[in-house]
Amino acid sequence: MAKLRIEKGNGKKDFLPMTYGHRVWIDKQGNKQDQVKWHFKEPNSLLSLYGLDLIANRSNDTVLIVEGEKTADAARLLLPDYVVMTSQGGSRGANRNDWSALKDKSIIIWPDHDQAGEDYAKDLIEILYEIGIQSLHKVIVPTNLPIGWDLAGLVPQECLTEQQNSQINNEQPFTVNEYLNHLLNNAQAIKKPIKVAMPSGYKFYADGLYYTNPSKNDALPIKICDPFTLLGATEDEHGANCGLYIAWTNQNSGTEHAYSIPRSLIHSNGNEIAATLEGKGLACLIAGRKLLLNFISQVRINILLRSTHKTGWHHLNNQALFMMPNGNVIGSPSQKK
């Protein structure tokens, strides 16, 4: 396929997709057409990324995603150390593209400096984590750049001077390349968005977790426990010892706590889980013990965290990782257990 970019005299532009292939259709005169040629039509499948061919010879380089083909062309000249790619279809077309080739890649998103750019980046974050990437960062575009600015535009001199003034030991204004690389080096790490599928009838309010019987129209909410945050599902490197990882603040002292609730305990009478949480400052109501067990057994979260009870070497997805006593992991900065 190909895409034609047509610049108009009024500053606007048109994009015309073309696809080579076999097509059968009825023309305006009512005649059947059956031809293999270039057609002014998008392919029926997901669209290909612009710059997909560059990955073949640069599989280990960081991928930089920008918005639009023109911006990608400019970024490749300015930032040759990165594999610059973009999707087809503009800021609203991210989900119409095939991103699977970026699986296990390290990626940086550089959005345009407008709301459409932020919306595009938000869509990308969700899509990229769904395919499984190694790491994801996003450039924080300075507010003093013009609205609508992208990497195909000029960097105003005042931006270079302002950046220089913030560097105590730098007597000369930044060059454009120094400025852009400074923004890239300070890109913000983006965590995988948490998605929680709540069991029927359960809901978090400001003061805690509640259950309302969905089969009764006049049912009142029953409080189960004080508020907590769902952080992810846990299991060890063998896919066993599954749990639900939560965090909360002790309402009395303000102490922060985190705990992986063993899922095996949902088949107990409920006292052990409630007693453990209560002992760590998460108040659990006696009347809500069984409701708490049902919640833990049914809630689903898209974040999977590997857990271990020992320091030293571990293997995860064919990667060797070293667990430090403080919980940090050497080998993959995104993996903290």
Stockholm file with secondary structure:
# STOCKHOLM 1.0

chainA/1-337         MAKLRIEKGNGKKDFLPMTYGHRVWIDKQGNKQDQVKWHFKEPNSLLSLYGLDLIANRSNDTVLIVEGEKTADAARLLLPDYVVMTSQGGSRGANRNDWSALKDKSIIIWPDHDQAGEDYAKDLIEILYEIGIQSLHKVIVPTNLPIGWDLAGLVPQECLTEQQNSQINNEQPFTVNEYLNHLLNNAQAIKKPIKVAMPSGYKFYADGLYYTNPSKNDALPIKICDPFTLLGATEDEHGANCGLYIAWTNQNSGTEHAYSIPRSLIHSNGNEIAATLEGKGLACLIAGRKLLLNFISQVRINILLRSTHKTGWHHLNNQALFMMPNGNVIGSPSQKK
#=GR chainA/1-337 SS CEEEEEECTTSCEEEEEEEEEEEEEECTTSCEEEEEEEESSCCSSCBCCBTGGGGTTCTTSCEEECSSHHHHHHHHHHCTTSEEEBCSSGGGCGGGBCCGGGTTCEEEECCCSSHHHHHHHHHHHHHHHHHCCSEEEECCCCTTSCTTCCTTSCCCHHHHHHHHHTCTTCCSCCCHHHHHHHHHHTCEECCCCCCEECCTTEEEETTEEEECCTTCTTCCCEEEESCCEEEEEEECTTSCSCEEEEEEECTTTCCEEEEEEEGGGGGSCSHHHHHHHHHTTCCBCGGGHHHHHHHHHHCEESCEEECCSSCEEEEETTEEEEECTTSCEESCTTCCC
#=GC SS_cons         CEEEEEECTTSCEEEEEEEEEEEEEECTTSCEEEEEEEESSCCSSCBCCBTGGGGTTCTTSCEEECSSHHHHHHHHHHCTTSEEEBCSSGGGCGGGBCCGGGTTCEEEECCCSSHHHHHHHHHHHHHHHHHCCSEEEECCCCTTSCTTCCTTSCCCHHHHHHHHHTCTTCCSCCCHHHHHHHHHHTCEECCCCCCEECCTTEEEETTEEEECCTTCTTCCCEEEESCCEEEEEEECTTSCSCEEEEEEECTTTCCEEEEEEEGGGGGSCSHHHHHHHHHTTCCBCGGGHHHHHHHHHHCEESCEEECCSSCEEEEETTEEEEECTTSCEESCTTCCC
//
